[in-house]
């Protein structure tokens, strides 16, 4: 959730070959380290502990203020902070035995590989010993912090996704409320799409191109509840009809406007984390995005007259309305930590202390992850952010399941989807079965015999 570089699945997901290579490297790193003592948590904390995290700029300052609070409450403790560290740097540092005690990642996609390889310690013994109530956390959030029964991470803030809409464009088109179904959404989007005299696109109601801004398979799957994996961990993409349903809807939407026209128009749009974001400047009337975009609007385009709402769902899935895709930051204790008790105390503070979570949520404008922090009177909730808080509490959120491939299995779907929307994907049923094979083959390679 970096302030100007957050792009959940389009920027954070690396090339499949890179992701698989990292997974294979991690699988050989061994398990490790001592677990919680049986005699109980230490009553007095002292010593030096390191915290590696991905936050930068003002978000890093917020993290530092929370660390300062921890040190103030534990005056015999010194926390050495390493900001701006991505997953690759953290993995390499831990594998090399460097001084990493607690590490935070901006992506839950690493949970499968970090848990299975032992890069992060199993937190189960600490949680059991300290009688931590995991019921204070949302079940979906909990599901992306555990892999094959090993909970090696805890969540620290979460993202939810919804609809951003331009109120001025809505008013000009005669609309007074956001759509709830995809039929309404598509009709409104087309009415707000305008063309130049030569037939090229002037403005869009919505840009349906997969790969644009936050249009990713993980986010769109939530519109139908499409399931990624079967119970045995193999790919479910070719078997679940909800995948074909959302593929066909998106492709028909693209075709109704014109793929080549959309490609040309999209090529001229600004970067999503810049003042030229197409939604900020009115070139696109509706967009899918996370709550973190509120900060960007406040800082880069404060005059934008906009509203937020849950993203619409397809007709057969109206029961899902009000929910969305969710993911978030996670933290773990490094296997190489020489101060595991101190590291656990710091992680527990960052992940479960209400004051710490509220301060971090207020500073980053992300959604906190415990019931107490979500309902804290100190949480600063603007009207646009309220939508995403409500989504988080809806009980209808879904996520991408932790997996030994990390984000790579999602990238297989994204890549095929971009081919399919361009008319190069062939028969959809066969194409999705091909995606299954690619994912399963990569899983077999990653997990080994």
C-alpha positions as CSV (number, residue, x, y, z in Angstrom):
1,X,0.0,0.0,0.0
2,X,2.7,2.4,-1.0
3,X,1.3,5.9,-1.5
4,X,2.3,6.5,-5.1
5,X,3.2,3.0,-6.4
6,X,0.3,0.9,-5.2
7,X,-1.0,-1.2,-8.1
8,X,-2.3,-4.3,-6.4
9,X,-2.2,-6.9,-9.1
10,X,-1.0,-5.1,-12.1
11,X,2.2,-3.6,-10.7
12,X,2.8,-6.0,-7.8
13,X,2.6,-9.2,-9.8
14,X,5.9,-9.8,-11.6
15,X,6.5,-12.0,-14.6
16,X,5.6,-15.6,-14.1
17,X,9.1,-16.8,-14.7
18,X,10.4,-14.5,-12.0
19,X,7.7,-15.5,-9.6
20,X,8.3,-19.2,-10.1
21,X,12.0,-18.8,-9.8
22,X,11.6,-17.1,-6.4
23,X,9.4,-19.8,-5.2
24,X,11.8,-22.5,-6.2
25,X,14.7,-20.6,-4.5
26,X,12.6,-20.3,-1.3
27,X,11.8,-24.0,-1.2
28,X,15.4,-24.9,-0.7
29,X,16.0,-22.4,2.1
30,X,15.0,-24.8,4.9
31,X,12.7,-24.5,7.8
32,X,13.5,-23.0,10.9
33,X,14.2,-21.5,14.2
34,X,13.1,-22.0,17.7
35,X,9.4,-21.6,18.5
36,X,7.7,-20.0,21.5
37,X,8.9,-21.0,24.9
38,X,6.5,-23.1,27.0
39,X,6.8,-21.0,30.1
40,X,4.9,-18.0,28.8
41,X,5.7,-14.7,27.2
42,X,8.5,-12.6,28.9
43,X,7.1,-10.1,31.4
44,X,9.9,-7.6,30.5
45,X,11.1,-6.8,27.0
46,X,14.7,-5.7,26.3
47,X,17.1,-5.7,23.5
48,X,17.4,-4.7,19.9
49,X,15.0,-5.9,17.2
50,X,14.9,-5.1,13.5
51,X,11.8,-4.3,11.4
52,X,11.9,-4.5,7.6
53,X,8.9,-3.1,5.7
54,X,7.9,-1.9,2.3
55,X,6.4,1.5,3.2
56,X,7.9,4.7,1.8
57,X,7.5,8.5,2.1
58,X,4.8,9.7,4.5
59,X,3.6,6.1,5.0
60,X,7.0,5.2,6.3
61,X,6.8,8.1,8.7
62,X,3.5,6.8,10.0
63,X,5.1,3.4,10.6
64,X,8.0,5.1,12.4
65,X,5.6,6.9,14.8
66,X,4.0,3.6,15.7
67,X,7.5,2.1,16.3
68,X,8.2,5.1,18.5
69,X,5.0,4.3,20.5
70,X,6.2,0.7,21.0
71,X,9.6,1.8,22.2
72,X,8.0,4.3,24.6
73,X,5.9,1.5,26.1
74,X,9.0,-0.7,26.2
75,X,11.9,1.6,27.1
76,X,14.5,-1.2,27.2
77,X,13.8,-2.0,23.5
78,X,15.4,-0.5,20.4
79,X,13.8,-1.1,17.0
80,X,16.0,-0.7,14.0
81,X,13.8,0.1,11.0
82,X,14.6,-0.7,7.3
83,X,12.0,1.0,5.2
84,X,11.3,0.6,1.5
85,X,12.2,-3.2,1.4
86,X,10.4,-5.3,-1.2
87,X,9.7,-9.0,-0.9
88,X,12.8,-10.0,-2.9
89,X,15.1,-8.0,-0.7
90,X,13.5,-9.4,2.4
91,X,13.7,-13.0,1.2
92,X,17.3,-12.7,0.2
93,X,18.2,-11.0,3.5
94,X,16.5,-13.8,5.5
95,X,18.0,-16.6,3.5
96,X,21.4,-15.0,3.9
97,X,21.0,-15.0,7.6
98,X,21.0,-11.2,7.8
99,X,19.6,-9.4,10.8
100,X,15.9,-9.6,10.0
101,X,13.5,-10.1,12.9
102,X,10.1,-8.8,11.8
103,X,9.2,-8.2,8.1
104,X,6.1,-6.7,6.5
105,X,5.0,-7.3,3.0
106,X,2.5,-5.3,1.0
107,X,1.3,-8.5,-0.7
108,X,-0.5,-11.5,0.7
109,X,0.6,-13.4,-2.4
110,X,3.9,-14.3,-0.7
111,X,2.3,-16.2,2.2
112,X,2.3,-19.6,0.5
113,X,6.0,-19.6,-0.4
114,X,7.1,-17.9,2.9
115,X,5.2,-20.4,5.0
116,X,6.1,-23.5,3.1
117,X,9.8,-22.7,3.0
118,X,10.1,-21.6,6.6
119,X,11.2,-18.1,5.6
120,X,8.7,-17.0,8.2
121,X,8.3,-18.9,11.5
122,X,5.1,-20.8,12.4
123,X,3.2,-18.4,14.7
124,X,0.9,-21.1,16.0
125,X,2.8,-21.8,19.2
126,X,2.9,-18.1,20.1
127,X,-0.7,-17.6,19.4
128,X,-1.7,-20.6,21.4
129,X,0.6,-19.7,24.3
130,X,-0.6,-16.1,24.5
131,X,-4.2,-17.1,24.0
132,X,-4.7,-14.7,21.1
133,X,-8.3,-14.5,19.9
134,X,-8.2,-14.8,16.1
135,X,-12.0,-14.3,16.2
136,X,-11.3,-10.6,16.2
137,X,-10.2,-10.9,12.6
138,X,-12.4,-11.3,9.5
139,X,-12.4,-15.0,8.2
140,X,-11.4,-13.9,4.7
141,X,-8.5,-11.9,6.0
142,X,-7.4,-14.9,8.1
143,X,-7.6,-17.1,5.1
144,X,-4.8,-15.3,3.3
145,X,-2.4,-15.4,6.2
146,X,-2.2,-19.2,6.5
147,X,-0.9,-21.9,4.2
148,X,-1.6,-25.7,4.6
149,X,-2.3,-25.3,8.3
150,X,0.7,-23.1,9.0
151,X,0.0,-19.5,10.1
152,X,3.3,-17.8,9.5
153,X,1.8,-14.3,9.1
154,X,-0.7,-11.9,10.6
155,X,-2.6,-9.3,8.7
156,X,-1.7,-5.6,9.1
157,X,-4.4,-3.5,7.3
158,X,-6.3,-4.7,4.3
159,X,-7.5,-3.4,0.9
160,X,-11.0,-3.7,-0.4
161,X,-12.1,-2.8,-3.9
162,X,-15.2,-0.9,-5.1
163,X,-16.6,1.5,-7.7
164,X,-15.5,5.1,-8.0
165,X,-17.8,7.3,-10.0
166,X,-17.7,10.9,-11.3
167,X,-20.7,12.7,-9.9
168,X,-20.5,15.5,-12.5
169,X,-20.6,13.0,-15.4
170,X,-23.5,11.2,-13.6
171,X,-25.5,14.4,-13.3
172,X,-24.9,15.3,-17.0
173,X,-26.2,11.9,-18.0
174,X,-29.2,12.1,-15.6
175,X,-28.1,9.5,-13.1
176,X,-28.5,10.1,-9.4
177,X,-27.2,6.8,-7.9
178,X,-24.5,4.3,-8.7
179,X,-25.5,1.0,-10.5
180,X,-25.9,-2.3,-8.5
181,X,-26.1,-4.8,-11.4
182,X,-23.7,-5.2,-14.3
183,X,-26.6,-4.6,-16.7
184,X,-27.2,-1.2,-15.2
185,X,-23.5,-0.5,-15.1
186,X,-22.9,-1.3,-18.7
187,X,-25.9,0.7,-19.9
188,X,-24.7,3.7,-17.9
189,X,-21.2,3.3,-19.1
190,X,-22.2,3.3,-22.7
191,X,-24.4,6.3,-22.3
192,X,-21.5,8.2,-20.8
193,X,-19.1,7.1,-23.6
194,X,-18.6,9.8,-26.3
195,X,-16.8,9.8,-29.6
196,X,-14.9,12.2,-31.7
197,X,-16.0,13.1,-35.3
198,X,-13.6,10.5,-36.7
199,X,-15.2,7.8,-34.6
200,X,-12.4,7.6,-32.0
201,X,-13.2,7.5,-28.3
202,X,-13.4,10.9,-26.6
203,X,-14.5,9.8,-23.1
204,X,-15.4,6.5,-21.6
205,X,-18.1,5.6,-19.1
206,X,-15.8,2.7,-18.1
207,X,-12.7,1.1,-19.6
208,X,-13.3,-2.6,-19.7
209,X,-9.8,-3.6,-21.0
210,X,-8.2,-6.2,-18.8
211,X,-4.8,-5.0,-17.8
212,X,-5.8,-1.4,-17.5
213,X,-5.3,0.2,-14.1
214,X,-6.9,-2.2,-11.5
215,X,-8.7,-4.4,-14.1
216,X,-7.2,-7.7,-13.0
217,X,-8.5,-11.3,-12.9
218,X,-8.4,-11.3,-9.1
219,X,-10.6,-8.2,-8.9
220,X,-13.1,-9.3,-11.6
221,X,-13.5,-12.8,-10.1
222,X,-15.2,-11.3,-7.1
223,X,-18.1,-10.2,-9.4
224,X,-19.2,-13.8,-9.9
225,X,-17.5,-15.5,-7.0
226,X,-15.3,-17.5,-9.3
227,X,-13.1,-19.9,-7.4
228,X,-9.4,-20.2,-8.1
229,X,-8.4,-23.6,-6.7
230,X,-10.0,-27.0,-6.1
231,X,-9.8,-28.6,-2.7
232,X,-6.6,-30.5,-3.7
233,X,-4.9,-27.2,-4.6
234,X,-5.1,-27.6,-8.4
235,X,-6.5,-25.0,-10.7
236,X,-10.3,-24.6,-10.8
237,X,-10.4,-21.9,-13.6
238,X,-11.5,-24.3,-16.4
239,X,-14.1,-26.0,-14.3
240,X,-15.9,-23.2,-12.5
241,X,-18.6,-21.7,-14.9
242,X,-18.3,-18.4,-13.0
243,X,-15.0,-17.8,-14.8
244,X,-16.4,-18.3,-18.2
245,X,-19.3,-16.0,-17.3
246,X,-17.1,-13.1,-16.3
247,X,-14.8,-13.6,-19.3
248,X,-17.7,-13.5,-21.7
249,X,-19.3,-10.5,-20.1
250,X,-16.0,-8.5,-20.3
251,X,-15.3,-9.6,-23.9
252,X,-18.8,-8.6,-25.1
253,X,-18.3,-5.2,-23.4
254,X,-15.0,-4.7,-25.2
255,X,-16.5,-5.8,-28.5
256,X,-19.4,-3.4,-28.2
257,X,-17.0,-0.5,-28.1
258,X,-14.3,-1.8,-30.3
259,X,-11.0,-3.4,-29.1
260,X,-8.8,-1.3,-31.3
261,X,-10.5,1.9,-30.3
262,X,-10.1,1.0,-26.7
263,X,-6.4,0.2,-27.2
264,X,-5.8,3.5,-28.9
265,X,-7.7,5.5,-26.3
266,X,-6.0,3.7,-23.4
267,X,-2.5,4.3,-24.8
268,X,-3.1,8.1,-24.4
269,X,-4.2,7.9,-20.7
270,X,-2.1,9.0,-17.8
271,X,-0.6,6.7,-15.1
272,X,-3.0,5.7,-12.4
273,X,-0.9,7.1,-9.5
274,X,-0.4,10.5,-11.2
275,X,-2.4,13.7,-11.5
276,X,-3.3,12.6,-15.0
277,X,-5.2,9.5,-13.8
278,X,-8.0,9.1,-16.4
279,X,-10.6,9.1,-13.6
280,X,-9.2,12.2,-12.0
281,X,-9.3,14.2,-15.2
282,X,-12.8,13.0,-16.3
283,X,-11.8,10.9,-19.3
284,X,-13.3,7.8,-17.6
285,X,-16.5,8.2,-15.6
286,X,-16.3,5.0,-13.5
287,X,-13.5,2.8,-12.4
288,X,-12.7,-0.1,-10.2
289,X,-10.1,0.7,-7.5
290,X,-9.1,0.2,-3.9
291,X,-9.6,2.5,-0.9
292,X,-6.0,3.7,-1.1
293,X,-6.9,5.8,-4.2
294,X,-8.7,8.2,-1.9
295,X,-5.4,9.5,-0.7
296,X,-4.3,10.1,-4.2
297,X,-7.4,12.0,-5.1
298,X,-7.1,14.1,-1.9
299,X,-3.5,15.0,-2.7
300,X,-3.4,15.0,-6.5
301,X,-6.9,15.9,-7.6
302,X,-8.8,17.4,-4.7
303,X,-11.4,19.1,-6.9
304,X,-12.6,15.7,-8.2
305,X,-16.4,15.4,-7.5
306,X,-16.7,11.7,-6.9
307,X,-18.5,9.0,-5.0
308,X,-17.8,5.4,-4.0
309,X,-20.0,2.3,-3.9
310,X,-19.7,-1.4,-4.0
311,X,-18.9,-2.7,-7.5
312,X,-21.9,-4.1,-9.3
313,X,-22.3,-7.9,-9.8
314,X,-23.7,-10.0,-12.7
315,X,-27.4,-10.8,-12.6
316,X,-27.0,-14.3,-11.2
317,X,-24.8,-13.1,-8.4
318,X,-26.7,-10.2,-6.8
319,X,-26.2,-12.0,-3.4
320,X,-22.6,-10.9,-3.7
321,X,-23.4,-7.2,-4.0
322,X,-21.8,-5.3,-1.1
323,X,-18.6,-7.4,-1.1
324,X,-15.5,-7.4,-3.1
325,X,-12.0,-8.7,-3.5
326,X,-9.8,-8.1,-0.5
327,X,-6.1,-8.5,0.3
328,X,-3.6,-6.6,2.3
329,X,-0.3,-6.2,4.2
330,X,1.0,-9.1,6.2
331,X,3.8,-9.5,8.7
332,X,5.9,-12.4,10.0
333,X,8.9,-13.3,12.2
334,X,11.9,-14.3,10.2
335,X,13.4,-17.8,10.6
336,X,16.8,-16.1,11.1
337,X,15.6,-13.9,14.0
338,X,18.0,-14.0,17.0
339,X,15.3,-12.3,19.1
340,X,12.2,-14.3,18.3
341,X,10.3,-13.3,21.5
342,X,11.0,-9.7,21.0
343,X,10.1,-10.0,17.3
344,X,6.8,-11.7,18.2
345,X,6.0,-8.9,20.7
346,X,6.6,-6.3,18.0
347,X,4.6,-8.2,15.4
348,X,1.7,-8.7,17.8
349,X,1.7,-5.0,18.6
350,X,1.7,-4.0,14.9
351,X,-1.0,-6.5,13.9
352,X,-3.3,-6.6,16.9
353,X,-3.0,-3.4,19.0
354,X,-6.0,-1.2,18.3
355,X,-4.2,2.1,18.7
356,X,-1.3,1.0,16.4
357,X,-3.8,-0.2,13.7
358,X,-5.9,2.9,13.9
359,X,-2.9,5.1,13.6
360,X,-1.6,3.2,10.6
361,X,-5.0,3.1,9.0
362,X,-5.4,6.9,9.5
363,X,-2.0,7.6,8.1
364,X,-2.3,5.4,5.0
365,X,-6.1,5.6,4.5
366,X,-6.3,1.8,4.4
367,X,-8.8,-0.5,6.1
368,X,-7.8,-1.8,9.5
369,X,-8.1,-5.5,10.2
370,X,-9.5,-6.1,13.7
371,X,-13.1,-5.6,14.8
372,X,-12.0,-3.2,17.5
373,X,-9.9,-1.0,15.1
374,X,-12.7,-1.0,12.5
375,X,-15.1,0.4,15.2
376,X,-12.7,2.6,17.0
377,X,-13.9,6.2,17.6
378,X,-10.4,7.3,16.7
379,X,-10.6,5.9,13.2
380,X,-11.0,8.7,10.7
381,X,-13.6,7.6,8.2
382,X,-14.5,10.0,5.4
383,X,-17.6,9.4,3.4
384,X,-15.7,7.8,0.4
385,X,-13.8,5.5,2.8
386,X,-17.0,4.4,4.6
387,X,-17.9,2.4,1.5
388,X,-14.7,0.3,1.9
389,X,-15.1,-0.1,5.6
390,X,-18.7,-1.4,5.0
391,X,-17.3,-3.8,2.3
392,X,-14.7,-5.1,4.8
393,X,-17.5,-5.8,7.3
394,X,-20.0,-7.2,4.8
395,X,-19.1,-10.8,5.2
396,X,-19.0,-11.1,1.4
397,X,-15.3,-10.4,0.7
398,X,-13.2,-12.9,-1.2
399,X,-9.5,-13.3,-1.8
400,X,-6.9,-15.2,-3.7
401,X,-5.9,-18.3,-1.8
402,X,-2.2,-18.6,-0.6
403,X,-0.3,-20.9,-2.9
404,X,3.2,-22.2,-3.5
405,X,3.3,-20.1,-6.7
406,X,2.7,-16.8,-5.0
407,X,1.0,-14.5,-7.5
408,X,2.1,-16.5,-10.6
409,X,-1.1,-18.5,-10.9
410,X,-3.1,-15.3,-11.2
411,X,-0.7,-14.0,-13.9
412,X,-1.5,-17.1,-16.1
413,X,-5.2,-16.0,-16.0
414,X,-4.4,-12.4,-16.7
415,X,-2.2,-13.2,-19.7
416,X,-4.8,-15.5,-21.3
417,X,-7.5,-12.9,-20.6
418,X,-5.6,-10.2,-22.4
419,X,-5.3,-12.6,-25.4
420,X,-8.9,-13.5,-25.3
421,X,-10.2,-9.9,-25.2
422,X,-8.0,-9.2,-28.3
423,X,-9.7,-12.1,-30.2
424,X,-6.6,-14.3,-30.0
425,X,-7.7,-16.7,-27.3
426,X,-9.5,-19.2,-29.4
427,X,-12.3,-21.3,-27.9
428,X,-12.9,-20.1,-24.3
429,X,-13.5,-23.5,-22.8
430,X,-10.3,-24.9,-24.3
431,X,-8.4,-21.7,-23.4
432,X,-9.4,-21.9,-19.7
433,X,-8.5,-25.6,-19.6
434,X,-5.1,-24.6,-21.0
435,X,-4.8,-22.1,-18.2
436,X,-5.5,-25.0,-15.8
437,X,-2.6,-27.0,-17.3
438,X,-0.2,-24.1,-17.1
439,X,-1.0,-23.5,-13.4
440,X,-0.9,-27.1,-12.5
441,X,2.4,-27.7,-14.3
442,X,3.9,-24.7,-12.6
443,X,2.6,-25.9,-9.2
444,X,4.2,-29.3,-9.8
445,X,7.5,-27.6,-10.6
446,X,7.3,-25.3,-7.5
447,X,6.3,-28.0,-5.0
448,X,8.5,-30.7,-6.3
449,X,8.3,-34.4,-5.5
